[in-house]
């Protein structure tokens, strides 16, 4: 009986030692988290300039955190924030902006897969442009003649960044006819 009580006491003491060691864990751990990149102050940018973030909204980065094992193992991706502040953008077009990371205070950010992002920022506009039809990749016998194409649609609406749409004067439809026999 004394032997059984000693074994139970040893088991309880071992459990308490293990519990104490886990709660005062000084072993550090590094762990990777994949988090989406968020854009802050988009409303302020739009109100100030009329511009919006037109690309890069589906970007994510890998953040490596370092900290006590018992803390790092309890962190989720939702506890970490990667963000870009667009309020300081002063010109339309492709921008290179620094990504900032906010993580729980008990951990240290030791690495990120990228430190900046290059979204396209501009006014999103729609413009109607005429359609030009071009014949390509065809062989035709000398007995035949190709006339100018006839379309039932005269123009098409194109949507995109204002600075890029200024360069667009027409849409082009390329028809690959192959071997024309009739």
C-alpha positions as CSV (number, residue, x, y, z in Angstrom):
1,X,0.0,0.0,0.0
2,X,2.8,2.4,0.9
3,X,4.4,1.6,-2.5
4,X,1.2,2.5,-4.3
5,X,0.9,5.8,-2.4
6,X,4.5,6.6,-3.2
7,X,3.8,6.0,-6.9
8,X,0.7,8.2,-6.9
9,X,2.7,10.9,-5.0
10,X,5.5,10.7,-7.6
11,X,3.0,11.0,-10.4
12,X,1.3,14.0,-8.9
13,X,4.7,15.7,-8.3
14,X,5.8,15.0,-11.8
15,X,2.6,16.5,-13.2
16,X,3.0,19.7,-11.1
17,X,6.7,20.0,-12.2
18,X,5.6,19.5,-15.9
19,X,2.8,22.1,-15.4
20,X,5.2,24.6,-13.8
21,X,7.8,24.1,-16.5
22,X,5.1,24.7,-19.2
23,X,3.8,27.8,-17.6
24,X,7.3,29.3,-17.1
25,X,8.6,28.1,-20.4
26,X,11.7,30.0,-21.5
27,X,12.2,28.0,-24.6
28,X,11.8,30.2,-27.7
29,X,10.1,29.2,-30.8
30,X,9.9,30.7,-34.3
31,X,6.7,30.1,-36.3
32,X,5.5,31.2,-39.7
33,X,2.1,32.7,-40.3
34,X,0.5,33.6,-43.7
35,X,-1.5,36.8,-43.3
36,X,-3.4,39.0,-45.8
37,X,-2.1,42.5,-46.5
38,X,-4.8,45.2,-45.7
39,X,-4.9,48.7,-47.1
40,X,-5.6,51.4,-44.5
41,X,-7.0,54.9,-45.2
42,X,-8.5,54.1,-48.6
43,X,-11.5,56.2,-47.8
44,X,-9.3,59.2,-47.0
45,X,-7.3,58.7,-50.2
46,X,-10.5,58.6,-52.2
47,X,-12.0,61.7,-50.6
48,X,-8.8,63.6,-51.1
49,X,-7.9,62.5,-54.7
50,X,-10.7,60.3,-56.1
51,X,-8.2,57.5,-56.4
52,X,-8.7,53.8,-55.3
53,X,-6.4,50.8,-54.9
54,X,-6.9,48.9,-58.1
55,X,-4.5,46.0,-57.6
56,X,-2.8,44.1,-54.8
57,X,-5.9,43.6,-52.6
58,X,-5.5,39.8,-52.7
59,X,-1.9,39.9,-51.5
60,X,-0.6,38.1,-48.5
61,X,2.8,37.7,-46.8
62,X,4.5,35.2,-44.5
63,X,5.4,36.6,-41.1
64,X,7.8,34.8,-38.8
65,X,7.3,35.4,-35.1
66,X,9.6,34.5,-32.3
67,X,8.7,34.1,-28.6
68,X,8.1,31.8,-25.8
69,X,6.8,28.5,-27.0
70,X,3.7,28.4,-24.9
71,X,2.7,31.9,-26.3
72,X,3.6,31.4,-29.9
73,X,1.7,28.1,-30.2
74,X,-1.5,29.9,-29.1
75,X,-1.3,32.6,-31.8
76,X,-3.5,32.4,-34.9
77,X,-3.1,34.3,-38.2
78,X,-6.0,36.5,-37.1
79,X,-3.9,37.9,-34.2
80,X,-1.3,39.3,-36.7
81,X,-2.0,42.3,-39.0
82,X,0.0,43.3,-42.1
83,X,-1.1,46.6,-43.5
84,X,-0.2,49.4,-45.9
85,X,-1.1,53.0,-45.3
86,X,-2.2,54.7,-48.6
87,X,-2.9,58.1,-47.2
88,X,0.5,59.4,-48.2
89,X,0.2,58.5,-51.9
90,X,0.7,61.7,-53.9
91,X,0.6,60.5,-57.5
92,X,-1.5,58.0,-59.5
93,X,0.1,54.8,-60.9
94,X,2.2,52.0,-59.6
95,X,3.3,52.7,-56.1
96,X,5.9,51.0,-53.9
97,X,4.6,51.1,-50.3
98,X,6.1,49.6,-47.1
99,X,4.2,46.8,-45.3
100,X,3.9,47.3,-41.6
101,X,3.2,44.3,-39.3
102,X,1.5,44.3,-35.9
103,X,1.8,41.2,-33.8
104,X,1.1,40.3,-30.2
105,X,3.4,42.2,-27.8
106,X,4.8,39.0,-26.3
107,X,6.3,38.1,-29.6
108,X,8.9,39.6,-31.9
109,X,8.6,39.8,-35.7
110,X,11.9,38.3,-37.0
111,X,11.1,38.1,-40.7
112,X,8.6,38.9,-43.4
113,X,8.5,37.3,-46.8
114,X,8.4,40.8,-48.4
115,X,8.7,44.2,-47.0
116,X,6.8,46.2,-49.6
117,X,4.0,45.9,-52.1
118,X,3.4,47.7,-55.4
119,X,-0.3,48.3,-55.9
120,X,-1.7,50.3,-58.8
121,X,-3.5,53.4,-57.5
122,X,-5.6,55.6,-59.7
123,X,-9.2,56.7,-60.6
124,X,-11.2,53.8,-61.9
125,X,-13.0,55.0,-65.1
126,X,-15.0,53.6,-68.0
127,X,-14.4,54.7,-71.5
128,X,-16.2,53.8,-74.8
129,X,-13.8,53.0,-77.7
130,X,-14.4,51.9,-81.3
131,X,-13.6,48.3,-82.3
132,X,-11.1,47.7,-85.1
133,X,-11.2,44.2,-86.7
134,X,-7.9,42.8,-88.0
135,X,-7.5,39.6,-90.1
136,X,-4.5,37.5,-89.1
137,X,-3.1,34.0,-89.9
138,X,-4.8,33.3,-93.1
139,X,-4.2,31.9,-96.5
140,X,-6.5,32.9,-99.4
141,X,-6.6,31.8,-103.0
142,X,-6.2,34.4,-105.7
143,X,-9.8,33.6,-106.7
144,X,-11.1,35.2,-103.5
145,X,-11.0,38.6,-102.0
146,X,-11.5,39.7,-98.4
147,X,-13.7,42.7,-97.8
148,X,-13.5,45.0,-94.8
149,X,-15.1,43.4,-91.8
150,X,-18.6,44.4,-90.7
151,X,-19.4,44.3,-87.0
152,X,-22.8,44.6,-85.3
153,X,-21.1,46.4,-82.4
154,X,-19.5,49.7,-83.1
155,X,-17.8,50.3,-79.7
156,X,-17.0,48.6,-76.5
157,X,-16.8,49.9,-72.9
158,X,-13.3,49.5,-71.3
159,X,-12.9,50.0,-67.5
160,X,-9.6,50.5,-65.8
161,X,-7.1,53.1,-64.3
162,X,-7.7,56.6,-65.7
163,X,-4.0,57.1,-66.6
164,X,-3.9,53.9,-68.6
165,X,-7.2,54.5,-70.4
166,X,-5.9,57.8,-71.7
167,X,-3.6,55.7,-73.9
168,X,-6.4,53.5,-75.3
169,X,-7.9,54.8,-78.5
170,X,-9.6,51.6,-79.8
171,X,-10.2,48.0,-79.0
172,X,-8.8,45.5,-81.5
173,X,-10.4,42.2,-82.4
174,X,-8.0,39.8,-84.2
175,X,-9.6,37.1,-86.4
176,X,-7.5,34.1,-87.2
177,X,-9.1,32.9,-90.4
178,X,-6.8,30.0,-91.3
179,X,-7.2,28.6,-94.9
180,X,-10.0,30.6,-96.6
181,X,-11.7,28.3,-99.2
182,X,-15.1,29.9,-99.7
